[in-house]
Amino acid sequence: MSQRPAKRELPWRPRSLQARQMLAASLGLVAFLALAGYALDRAFVDVASQGQRDRLRGSAFTYAGDVEFARDGTLIAPEFPPDERFERPGSGSYAAVVMEDDVWLSGSAQGPVLPELELLEPGQEKIDGPLPILDSAGLPGEVIRYGRGFALVRESGGAESELLYTVYILEDAGTLPRQVQVFRQALWRYLGVAGVILLLLQALVLRWSLRPLRNVIAELKRVQRGQANRMGELHPRELEPLTDSINALIESERQNLEHQRNTMSDLAHSLKTPLAVLHTRLEAGASDAELRDELAIQLRRMNDLVGYQLGRAASSGHKLFSAPVEIEPYAEELVRGLEKIYASQGVICEFDIDPTARFHGEPGDLQELLGNLLENAFKWARRRVLLTVRPGEPEPNRRPGLRLAVDDDGTGIQPDRIAHVLQRGVRGDERVQGHGIGLAIVQDIVHSYRGELSVGRSEELGGARFEVVLPPGL
């Protein structure tokens, strides 16, 4: 008794599609938020640094425009500073005006020890830092210093003189880092909240988008448990090829099982008669010679029946996803053999085969299909047989179908006999030598490919026309 091979244990289990997508999207979201946070942080630092420089420069020009000088060159401080911090001790903002022989300091700069201040040339700007200072309590600190040189032209006794002075604005070097720190805390807090919200929305979107897959899995489980006969029809277009293939596989297996059951039933029923005849002869006390003759006859009959049913069973199955088969080589091989068999009748077979037409199925099915249709035509034809093959109407995302017709110039089939010929299991050519199962095999093959077999009169040759139409495949 064979045993199923043990399932190989993997060192890791593949993640589900939802877990894969959630992990990939989460990593992408985290990377995006990190890059966005870094970019915003750098942008804020650049903008804050530029804003600090502009603020210092603006305060320097405001002081330069507000200060006045007496006739003796003494500086007259502005009544109102540009910012009240310049007058509040310990504010961290300092102002100074440096002249050739004097230095003026704002109220906030009266206690701290500031860096050395030098006189700049008119129009010269200088920004540097951080520079060390000692505040009013004697504690060390650092400042950013901006300086701008100015010149004041004065007239005295008809002569012009130039008064040079430099305005310095100093600001605590920790002001900008504190602003950046506050911004960073707010930025990452908001980005964290936004990230959590986006992850939740992402999980909901993934769950909603993967719902059709879960529905397919649930339907497949119902089919496996026998609670449903096939998959549903309403699925997203991306899943339709999958569900159509599963339905086709289910239908194919169901048809194959039904066909094999019918074959076994037909075989059992067919063998009952020969066995009953032999049993009757034995019961009747027939002589040995009579029994020997009867046994030979019934054995030959049973052999023919078994061959017939095996032929039907052999033609019942096919692969759903077979490679395309070129038709003309098989047709030529079959016709060469048939022309030898029916050489006495002088029958000639003509081909009208589209070179692009292909049979998508088992080569054995194609041989049975062509062989039985062509042999039937050769039996009844007077002189001519015509094989016509055309590809079916194309459909998007499906392999093309096939239209195959065999015409002969024989007597044809009466219209009232067509329905009888196409019935399942009916031997349409019982009176002709042979097993008489050709059309039955053709019908079984066509039915297994979900196609149609029609019989009518040939408009071109005047005899019978057998036409097979196979639909587009998956």
Sequence and secondary structure as in RCSB ss.txt:
>XXXX:A:sequence
MSQRPAKRELPWRPRSLQARQMLAASLGLVAFLALAGYALDRAFVDVASQGQRDRLRGSAFTYAGDVEFARDGTL
IAPEFPPDERFERPGSGSYAAVVMEDDVWLSGSAQGPVLPELELLEPGQEKIDGPLPILDSAGLPGEVIRYGRGF
ALVRESGGAESELLYTVYILEDAGTLPRQVQVFRQALWRYLGVAGVILLLLQALVLRWSLRPLRNVIAELKRVQR
GQANRMGELHPRELEPLTDSINALIESERQNLEHQRNTMSDLAHSLKTPLAVLHTRLEAGASDAELRDELAIQLR
RMNDLVGYQLGRAASSGHKLFSAPVEIEPYAEELVRGLEKIYASQGVICEFDIDPTARFHGEPGDLQELLGNLLE
NAFKWARRRVLLTVRPGEPEPNRRPGLRLAVDDDGTGIQPDRIAHVLQRGVRGDERVQGHGIGLAIVQDIVHSYR
GELSVGRSEELGGARFEVVLPPGL
>XXXX:A:secstr
          SS    HHHHHHHHHHHHHHHHHHHHHHHHHHHHHHHHHHHHHHHHHHHHHHHHHH EE TTS E
E  SS SSGGGGSTTSSEEEEEEESS EEE GGGSSSB        TT EEEEEEEEEE TTS EEEEEEEEEEE
EEEEEETTEEEEEEEEEEEEEETTHHHHHHHHHHHHHHHHHHHHHHHHHHHHHHHHHHHTHHHHHHHHHHHHHHT
TS SS  S   TTTHHHHHHHHHHHHHHHHHHHHHHHHHHHHHHHHHHHHHHHHHHHHTT  HHHHHHHHHHHHH
HHHHHHHHHHHHHHTS   TT  EEESHHHHHHHHHHHHHHTGGGT EEEEEE TT EEES HHHHHHHHHHHHH
HHHHH SSEEEEEEEE    TTSB  EEEEEEESS    HHHHHHHTSTT  TTTTSSS S HHHHHHHHHHHTT
 EEEEEE TTTSSEEEEEEE  B 
